[in-house]
């Protein structure tokens, strides 16, 4: 007899006994009230971590308690195909081999991902079993299974027909490394030591200049208007006038008044780049000004960038600043200027706000009922102080960008 408790062998034995006895299985039973948990499926990008251990232990406590209380308790297990996460992992493996998905092609790349899934998907399921998770393993699913893929297509079409999904030209978060759109929750904002540049646009009538400030000087190549706050007395006399773009002689930037302008930022006048900033896009929509996209999918300057075409975004940042300095249009360069910048949550490269045609979920009709049940008391949030944060979040949701330009995942 062992002198100390050996959990591995003992727990594995009893887990097998319970599973073979069918203790984890559930069937429709008119004599019992159902109690069901669908596991938040772990991504098949590697192994489980401590967060998974905590989360699944809590689910196991709930499902076992339900069984003891007489419910027909079902815990549905499965794993998630993890879209961009899985593609990122396999791309790293290919890089170690000195190749890339572009070199091996889509079909071979997808096959490599399936191989990874076979290896780590099985490992994750084994880890869940080792934790003692009392799932009904006969119901195990993978989010790229044919049945679930069909369900995705079915719901997509249904929501499209109901007007909840639409295709639109809007500002989205774009990862130049993965060359794909990202949703807002896939962007991590990190403080960076950048620069704040104040430069001048000459008024078209030759009467003077208007100074603006920016942390992304290269985007001035896509400027199509200048905005000031309508109550800012420093600039009210300029509203309705135009400014000349120093690099594009035929482009004149109307000066408009808009309530979105923060009078405390920089000079109080802002350059508006509608194709590369969500606030600027909204300003352009309100005032009917042109939207000029200056980046391609890899954040390289495209044909709309004039003499800067072909430079990557950081090269263009330096080149545009140098050119403006040579023209005597730069008033101040503040370095370092600490400000938050969005990064891809997987590869950690800086994302670009990019004007692109994508698929979106209309959030307002979905958020409405979620707001109503909290306001009418049908749902209580605890602690109560989180109610305000919840309502602020729900009332300010942007439409959700759901399309991705990936090789791995559900295809539209």
C-alpha positions in Angstrom: 0.0 0.0 0.0 1.3 3.4 -0.9 2.5 5.5 2.0 1.2 8.7 0.4 -1.8 9.6 -1.7 -1.1 9.3 -5.4 -3.8 11.4 -7.2 -2.8 10.6 -10.7 -3.3 6.9 -10.7 -6.3 7.0 -8.3 -8.2 9.7 -10.1 -7.5 8.3 -13.5 -8.9 4.9 -12.3 -12.1 6.3 -10.9 -12.6 8.6 -13.8 -12.6 5.6 -16.1 -15.0 3.8 -13.9 -17.5 6.7 -13.9 -17.2 7.2 -17.6 -17.7 3.5 -18.5 -20.7 3.4 -16.2 -22.3 6.3 -18.2 -22.4 8.6 -15.2 -21.6 11.6 -17.4 -24.1 10.9 -20.2 -27.4 12.7 -20.4 -30.5 11.9 -22.5 -33.9 13.7 -22.9 -35.9 12.7 -19.9 -39.5 13.9 -19.5 -39.3 13.0 -15.8 -36.4 15.3 -15.1 -35.8 19.0 -15.5 -32.8 19.6 -17.9 -29.7 21.5 -16.7 -27.2 22.1 -19.5 -23.8 23.8 -19.8 -22.1 24.2 -23.2 -18.3 24.5 -22.5 -16.7 27.7 -23.5 -14.5 25.8 -26.0 -10.8 26.2 -25.4 -8.7 27.3 -28.4 -6.7 24.5 -30.0 -3.6 26.7 -30.1 -1.6 24.8 -27.5 -2.2 23.5 -24.0 -4.6 24.6 -21.2 -3.4 27.1 -18.6 -4.4 28.0 -15.1 -7.4 30.0 -16.2 -8.8 27.0 -18.0 -8.3 24.9 -14.8 -10.2 27.4 -12.7 -13.0 28.0 -15.3 -13.6 24.3 -15.9 -13.5 23.3 -12.3 -16.2 25.8 -11.6 -18.3 24.4 -14.4 -17.7 20.9 -13.1 -18.9 21.9 -9.6 -22.1 23.3 -11.1 -22.8 20.3 -13.3 -22.1 17.7 -10.6 -24.3 19.6 -8.1 -27.1 19.6 -10.7 -26.8 15.8 -11.0 -27.0 15.4 -7.3 -30.1 17.6 -7.2 -31.9 15.3 -9.7 -31.6 17.3 -12.9 -30.9 15.7 -16.2 -27.5 17.4 -16.3 -25.6 17.7 -19.6 -22.1 19.3 -20.0 -21.3 19.5 -23.7 -17.5 19.5 -24.4 -15.6 20.8 -27.4 -12.8 22.9 -28.8 -12.6 26.1 -30.8 -10.8 26.4 -34.2 -9.5 29.8 -33.0 -9.3 31.5 -36.4 -6.5 34.1 -36.3 -5.0 32.5 -33.2 -4.5 29.2 -34.9 -3.3 30.7 -38.1 -0.8 32.8 -36.2 0.6 29.7 -34.4 1.0 27.7 -37.5 2.6 30.6 -39.4 5.2 30.9 -36.6 5.9 27.2 -37.1 6.3 27.7 -40.8 8.7 30.6 -40.2 10.9 28.3 -38.1 11.1 26.1 -41.2 12.1 29.0 -43.4 8.8 29.1 -45.3 5.4 30.8 -45.1 1.8 30.1 -45.9 2.1 32.2 -49.1 4.9 29.9 -50.3 3.2 26.6 -49.6 -0.3 27.7 -50.7 -3.7 27.7 -49.1 -4.5 24.0 -49.5 -1.2 22.9 -47.9 -1.5 25.5 -45.2 -5.0 24.4 -44.2 -3.8 20.8 -44.0 -1.0 21.9 -41.7 -3.5 23.6 -39.4 -5.6 20.4 -39.3 -2.5 18.5 -38.3 -1.9 21.0 -35.5 -5.5 20.6 -34.4 -5.2 16.8 -34.3 -2.1 17.1 -32.1 -3.2 19.7 -29.7 -7.0 19.1 -29.8 -6.4 15.7 -28.4 -4.0 17.1 -25.8 -6.6 19.6 -24.6 -9.3 16.9 -24.3 -6.9 14.7 -22.3 -6.2 17.6 -20.0 -9.9 18.2 -19.4 -10.3 14.6 -18.5 -7.3 14.8 -16.1 -9.0 17.7 -14.4 -12.0 15.4 -13.8 -14.4 17.3 -16.0 -17.6 15.2 -16.1 -18.5 16.0 -19.7 -20.6 13.9 -22.0 -17.8 12.9 -24.3 -20.1 11.3 -26.8 -21.2 14.8 -27.6 -17.8 16.3 -28.1 -17.7 18.9 -30.9 -15.2 21.1 -32.8 -16.3 24.4 -34.1 -15.2 23.5 -37.7 -17.2 20.3 -37.7 -19.5 20.0 -40.7 -22.6 20.4 -38.6 -21.4 23.5 -36.8 -20.1 25.0 -40.1 -23.5 24.4 -41.6 -25.1 26.1 -38.5 -22.8 29.2 -39.0 -23.9 29.5 -42.7 -27.5 29.0 -41.8 -27.5 31.7 -39.1 -25.5 34.1 -41.3 -28.1 33.9 -44.1 -30.9 34.2 -41.6 -29.5 37.3 -40.0 -28.7 38.8 -43.4 -32.3 38.3 -44.4 -33.4 39.9 -41.1 -31.2 42.9 -41.6 -29.0 42.1 -38.7 -25.9 41.4 -40.9 -24.9 43.8 -43.7 -22.0 44.6 -45.9 -20.7 48.1 -45.7 -17.7 50.4 -46.4 -16.6 51.5 -43.0 -13.5 52.1 -40.9 -12.3 48.8 -39.4 -9.2 47.7 -37.4 -6.8 46.2 -39.9 -3.7 44.0 -39.0 -1.1 44.6 -41.8 0.8 41.5 -40.7 -2.1 39.0 -40.9 -3.8 41.2 -43.6 -7.1 40.8 -42.0 -9.8 42.8 -40.3 -10.2 42.6 -36.5 -13.1 43.3 -34.2 -12.7 46.0 -31.5 -12.2 43.3 -28.8 -9.2 41.9 -30.8 -7.3 45.1 -30.4 -5.1 45.8 -27.4 -4.3 49.4 -26.7 -0.7 50.0 -25.4 1.0 53.3 -24.5 3.8 54.0 -26.9 6.5 56.7 -27.0 5.6 58.4 -30.2 5.6 62.0 -31.5 3.2 64.8 -31.7 3.8 67.0 -34.7 2.3 70.4 -35.3 2.3 71.6 -38.8 0.6 74.2 -41.0 -1.7 74.2 -43.9 -1.7 77.4 -46.0 -5.1 79.0 -46.5 -6.1 78.9 -50.2 -6.6 82.6 -50.5 -3.1 83.3 -49.3 -4.2 85.1 -46.2 -2.4 82.9 -43.7 -2.2 79.4 -42.2 -4.0 77.0 -39.9 -2.0 74.8 -37.7 -3.0 71.2 -36.8 -1.4 68.5 -34.6 -1.1 64.8 -35.3 0.6 61.6 -34.0 0.6 60.0 -37.4 2.0 62.6 -39.8 2.0 60.2 -42.7 -1.8 60.2 -42.7 -1.8 63.8 -43.8 -1.5 62.4 -47.3 -5.1 61.3 -46.9 -6.4 64.6 -45.4 -9.5 65.9 -47.1 -10.7 68.5 -44.7 -9.9 70.4 -41.5 -12.3 70.6 -38.6 -12.6 73.0 -35.7 -15.1 73.2 -32.9 -18.0 75.5 -33.9 -17.8 77.4 -30.6 -14.0 77.9 -30.8 -13.6 81.7 -31.3 -10.1 81.2 -32.5 -11.3 79.6 -35.7 -14.9 80.6 -36.3 -13.9 83.1 -39.0 -12.2 80.4 -41.0 -15.2 78.0 -41.2 -16.2 77.9 -44.8 -12.8 78.7 -46.2 -10.4 76.1 -47.7 -6.7 75.2 -47.2 -4.3 74.0 -49.8 -2.6 70.6 -49.5 1.2 71.0 -49.9 1.7 67.7 -51.9 -1.5 67.7 -54.0 -2.0 71.1 -55.8 -5.5 70.1 -56.9 -6.7 69.2 -53.5 -8.4 71.9 -51.4 -9.4 71.1 -47.8 -12.7 72.7 -46.6 -12.6 74.0 -43.0 -15.7 72.8 -41.2 -17.1 73.2 -37.7 -17.9 70.0 -35.9 -18.8 69.2 -32.3 -16.5 66.1 -32.3 -13.4 68.3 -32.2 -11.6 68.4 -28.9 -10.6 72.1 -28.4 -7.9 71.1 -25.9 -6.0 68.8 -28.2 -3.0 70.3 -29.9 -4.0 73.6 -31.6 -7.7 73.0 -31.4 -7.9 72.5 -35.1 -7.7 68.9 -36.4 -6.7 67.4 -39.7 -9.3 65.0 -40.9 -8.3 61.7 -42.6 -11.6 60.0 -43.2 -10.2 56.7 -44.6 -7.9 56.2 -41.6 -9.6 57.3 -38.4 -13.1 56.4 -37.1 -13.9 59.8 -35.7 -12.6 61.5 -38.9 -14.8 59.1 -40.9 -17.9 60.2 -39.0 -16.9 63.9 -39.5 -16.6 63.2 -43.3 -20.0 61.5 -43.4 -21.6 64.5 -41.7 -20.0 67.1 -44.1 -19.9 65.1 -47.3 -16.2 65.2 -47.9 -14.0 62.8 -49.9 -12.4 59.8 -48.3 -8.9 59.0 -49.7 -7.3 55.6 -48.8 -3.5 55.9 -48.8 -2.6 52.4 -47.6 -2.6 48.9 -49.2 -3.3 45.8 -47.2 0.3 45.7 -45.8 0.2 49.3 -44.7 2.4 50.3 -47.6 1.6 53.7 -49.2 -0.5 53.1 -52.3 -0.9 55.2 -55.5 -2.9 57.9 -53.6 0.3 58.8 -51.7 1.9 60.6 -54.6 5.7 60.8 -54.3 5.6 58.6 -51.2 4.1 55.6 -53.0 5.8 52.3 -52.1 7.1 53.3 -48.7 5.9 51.4 -45.7 4.0 53.4 -43.1 7.0 54.1 -40.8 9.3 55.1 -43.7 6.5 57.4 -44.9 6.2 58.9 -41.4 9.9 59.9 -41.5 9.8 61.0 -45.2 6.6 63.2 -44.9 8.0 64.9 -41.8 11.3 65.6 -43.6 9.5 67.0 -46.6 7.2 69.3 -44.5 10.3 70.5 -42.6 12.0 71.4 -45.9 8.9 73.4 -46.9 9.0 75.3 -43.6 5.6 74.0 -42.5 6.5 72.2 -39.2 6.0 74.3 -36.1 6.8 71.7 -33.4 7.9 68.1 -32.9 7.2 66.8 -29.4 9.1 63.6 -28.5 8.5 61.4 -26.7 4.7 61.8 -26.8 3.1 59.0 -24.8 -0.2 57.9 -26.2 -2.2 54.7 -26.6 -2.0 52.8 -29.9 -4.0 49.8 -30.9 -2.1 46.5 -31.5 -3.2 43.2 -32.9 -3.9 40.9 -29.9 -2.1 38.0 -31.6 1.0 39.3 -33.4 1.2 42.6 -31.4 1.9 44.7 -34.5 0.3 48.1 -34.7 -3.1 48.0 -36.3 -4.3 50.5 -38.9 -7.7 52.1 -39.0 -8.6 51.4 -42.6 -11.6 52.1 -44.8 -12.7 48.7 -46.1 -15.8 46.9 -47.3 -16.6 44.2 -44.7 -19.4 42.3 -43.1 -21.0 43.8 -40.0 -23.5 42.8 -37.3 -25.9 45.7 -36.5 -25.6 46.0 -32.7 -28.3 48.4 -31.9 -31.3 46.0 -32.3 -29.3 43.3 -30.3 -28.2 45.7 -27.5 -31.8 47.1 -27.0 -33.2 44.0 -25.3 -30.0 43.6 -23.2 -30.4 47.2 -22.0 -34.1 46.8 -21.3 -33.9 43.8 -19.0 -31.4 45.6 -16.7 -33.4 48.9 -16.7 -36.7 47.1 -15.9 -35.1 45.0 -13.2 -35.5 41.6 -14.9 -31.8 41.1 -14.6 -29.9 42.3 -11.5 -26.2 43.0 -11.8 -24.0 42.5 -8.7 -22.4 44.6 -7.5 -24.9 47.3 -8.4 -22.2 49.8 -9.3 -21.4 47.8 -12.5 -24.8 48.6 -13.9 -23.7 52.1 -15.1 -20.6 50.6 -16.8 -22.8 47.9 -18.4 -25.3 50.4 -19.8 -22.5 52.8 -21.0 -21.0 49.9 -22.8 -24.3 48.7 -24.4 -25.4 52.2 -25.4 -22.2 52.9 -27.2 -21.5 49.7 -29.1 -20.2 50.1 -32.6 -21.4 47.6 -35.3 -19.4 44.5 -35.0 -17.0 43.6 -37.9 -17.3 39.9 -38.4 -15.4 39.2 -41.6 -11.8 38.1 -41.6 -9.3 37.7 -44.4 -7.9 34.4 -43.1 -7.1 31.0 -44.7 -8.3 29.1 -41.7 -11.9 29.3 -40.4 -15.5 29.6 -41.7 -15.7 31.1 -45.1 -18.4 33.5 -46.3 
